[in-house]
Amino acid sequence: MRRHLALLLVTTGILAACAPAPAPPPPPPPDTTAADTAAISKVRDAYAAAWKAGDAERLGSLLSTDVVFYPTNAATITGRDAFVADQKKQFADATPNDFAIKSEEMKLAGGWAFDRGTVDISLTPKAKGAKMMTFQSRYIVVLQRQSDGSWLLTRGIDNTPVPMPPPPPAKR
C-alpha cells in the first residue's frame, strides 16, 4: 500500500512539473483618458458651433439615434429625428446669437461619460420688434463611445436656475 501511495505521489509530482505554467494575465487596456476627454470636448465645441449656426442637422449628427432628452418646461424628446425636428422649430422661431458652454465636471466610465455644466444662451425671437433674450441653462449629458472610437450624446437634461423670460406677445 505504501508503495502504491509513493508511486502515486511521484507520478503526480512528475505530471505537475510537466504541466504548462498558467498563462499570465492579459495586460491592462491602454489609458485613453486624455484622448477620450479631448474627443468629448470636441463634441461639446461642435454642439455649440452648430447651435450658434442654427444648424439642426449638424446638431443631430452629434446624437445617438436613440437619444432621450429632457428639455426645460417641455415634453421629453425621444430619438434623433425628433430632436432635429424640435431644433428646427426653435430655429424657425428665434435666431441664435450665442451659445457658450462651460463644462464644470466630466467623468469617464469605460465606454460611457457624463458632462455637467452651464450654457449661456442668447437668441432673438423672430417676432416683429422682439428684443434679444439672454439666459443661463444648466445641463447634464451622457455620452457613449461608438465602435469607431467617436462619442455621441445619448441622454441629456437641462433646466434654468431662474424662470426663463416670457416670450414676446404674439402680434395679431
C-alpha positions in Angstrom: 0.0 0.0 0.0 2.8 2.4 0.9 4.5 1.6 -2.4 1.3 2.4 -4.3 0.9 5.7 -2.4 4.6 6.6 -3.0 4.2 5.8 -6.7 1.1 7.9 -6.9 2.8 10.8 -5.2 5.8 10.6 -7.5 3.6 10.3 -10.6 1.5 13.3 -9.5 4.7 15.3 -8.9 6.1 14.5 -12.3 2.8 15.3 -14.0 2.6 18.6 -12.1 6.1 19.5 -13.2 5.3 18.8 -16.8 2.1 20.8 -16.8 2.3 24.1 -18.6 2.5 27.2 -16.5 -0.7 29.2 -16.2 -0.9 32.0 -18.8 -0.1 35.4 -17.5 -3.0 37.8 -17.1 -3.6 40.0 -20.1 -2.1 43.5 -20.0 -4.5 46.2 -18.8 -6.2 48.2 -21.6 -4.4 51.3 -22.6 -5.3 54.5 -20.7 -7.3 56.5 -23.2 -8.5 59.2 -20.7 -6.7 62.1 -22.4 -7.9 61.1 -25.9 -11.4 60.5 -24.7 -11.5 63.8 -22.8 -10.3 65.6 -25.9 -12.9 63.8 -28.1 -15.7 64.7 -25.8 -14.5 68.4 -25.6 -14.7 68.4 -29.5 -18.3 67.1 -29.3 -19.1 69.9 -26.9 -17.4 72.5 -29.1 -19.2 71.1 -32.2 -22.5 71.3 -30.5 -22.0 74.9 -29.5 -20.9 75.8 -33.1 -23.9 74.0 -34.6 -26.3 75.7 -32.3 -24.9 79.2 -33.0 -25.2 78.4 -36.7 -28.8 77.4 -36.3 -28.0 74.0 -37.9 -30.3 71.4 -36.5 -29.0 68.7 -38.9 -25.4 69.2 -37.6 -26.7 69.0 -34.0 -28.4 65.7 -34.9 -25.1 64.3 -36.2 -23.7 64.5 -32.6 -26.5 62.4 -31.2 -27.2 58.7 -31.0 -30.3 57.5 -32.9 -31.9 56.6 -29.6 -31.2 59.8 -27.8 -33.5 60.8 -25.0 -33.6 64.5 -23.9 -35.5 66.3 -21.2 -35.6 70.0 -22.1 -36.7 72.7 -19.7 -40.5 73.1 -19.5 -41.2 70.8 -22.4 -42.1 67.2 -23.2 -39.4 64.5 -23.4 -37.7 64.3 -26.8 -37.0 60.7 -27.9 -34.9 59.9 -30.9 -32.5 61.8 -33.1 -35.2 62.7 -35.7 -37.5 64.1 -33.0 -34.6 66.2 -31.6 -33.7 67.6 -35.0 -37.4 68.5 -35.7 -37.6 70.2 -32.3 -34.4 72.2 -33.0 -35.7 73.2 -36.5 -38.8 74.6 -34.9 -36.8 76.5 -32.3 -34.5 78.0 -35.1 -37.6 78.9 -37.1 -38.9 80.9 -34.1 -35.7 82.5 -33.0 -32.3 83.5 -34.4 -29.4 82.1 -32.3 -26.9 84.7 -31.2 -24.6 82.9 -28.8 -24.3 79.5 -27.0 -21.4 79.4 -24.7 -20.9 76.0 -22.9 -18.9 75.8 -19.6 -18.2 72.3 -18.5 -17.9 72.1 -14.8 -17.4 68.3 -14.4 -16.7 65.4 -16.8 -16.3 61.8 -15.7 -15.4 58.7 -17.8 -16.5 55.2 -17.0 -15.3 52.8 -19.7 -17.4 53.5 -22.8 -19.6 56.0 -21.1 -19.1 59.5 -19.9 -21.1 62.3 -18.4 -20.6 66.0 -18.7 -22.2 68.6 -16.4 -22.1 72.4 -16.6 -23.8 75.6 -17.7 -24.7 77.2 -21.0 -25.1 81.0 -21.5 -27.6 81.4 -24.3 -28.7 84.5 -26.3 -31.3 84.5 -29.0 -33.6 86.9 -30.8 -37.2 85.8 -31.3 -38.3 86.4 -34.9 -41.5 88.1 -33.8 -41.6 91.7 -35.1 -40.0 94.1 -32.6 -38.7 91.3 -30.4 -35.5 92.0 -28.4 -32.6 89.7 -27.8 -33.1 87.3 -24.9 -30.3 86.0 -22.7 -30.4 83.3 -20.0 -28.4 80.6 -18.5 -29.2 76.9 -18.5 -27.7 74.0 -16.5 -27.2 70.7 -18.2 -26.1 67.1 -17.7 -25.4 64.9 -20.7 -24.4 61.2 -21.0 -22.2 60.2 -23.9 -21.4 56.8 -25.3 -18.2 55.8 -27.1 -19.0 54.3 -30.5 -17.3 51.3 -32.1 -15.1 53.7 -34.2 -14.0 55.5 -31.0 -16.1 58.6 -31.5 -18.5 59.8 -28.9 -22.2 60.6 -29.3 -24.7 62.3 -26.9 -27.2 59.7 -25.8 -29.1 61.2 -22.9 -29.5 64.8 -21.7 -31.4 67.1 -19.4 -31.3 70.8 -18.9 -33.0 73.4 -16.7 -32.7 77.0 -15.8 -31.8 78.2 -12.3 -34.4 81.1 -12.7 -37.6 81.2 -14.7 -37.0 81.9 -18.4 -38.1 85.3 -19.6 -41.6 85.2 -21.2 -41.8 85.2 -24.9 -43.0 88.4 -26.5 -46.7 88.7 -27.1 -47.9 87.5 -30.5 -48.7 90.1 -33.0 -52.2 89.9 -34.4 
